[in-house]
Amino acid sequence: MGETPDGVNQSAFTNAGPGHNQPKEVVWERWQKKRTFVRALEGTYGELQQGLMDQPRVYKSTDWQWKGGPQLFNKPIINPQRTDIAQSIETHISCIAPGGTGQRHGHMNSALFYIISGKGYDIHDGKRIDYEAGDVIIVENGCVHQHFNASDEEDLVSLVMKAKPLFLFMHMLFQKVAEYPPKEPIPGWEHWEPPTDL
């Protein structure tokens, strides 16, 4: 392999163990491009206050596009990149295909999931937690977790709410994907798509 221009042995990188500085597999658009996690607050107090007062208070989820696939799709609704109304919270709708799963990951911020439809379960630090439509589940701070659709026939849809921008603003930045979402669809659900009425 040889050495890099700065004299570092290249084999040290190819044989390195897991860690947050390892090359990351690129799967979703949100992991590929720059995002705005917290906006600058610029202007006078009066301008900032009037700017907030002028923002809409209702956001239709059908105005946004689903992102992701093939087993997990998300639809960002409110976050500092997409709306000016909120700087400290983020919300999105998540939809997992029948029998599907999302990535296994962890982050500093907690998150609250309201289950809109379906039934599923999470694995939180190795512990299984079951839930169904109408339930609210909390992912606690620093928890390594993964979401699963427990049904072989029905979508699992949830509304996710979190104070992630506030945590990032306080430099509580550590987040890690331990296992990326599957790249292949569930057998029998090759043409599955998330609902169009959300």
Summary of the structure (lengths in Angstrom):
residues: 198
radius of gyration: 19.3
end to end distance: 51.0
largest distance: 59.9
contacts: 509
relative contact order: 0.19
helix: 13%
strand: 32%
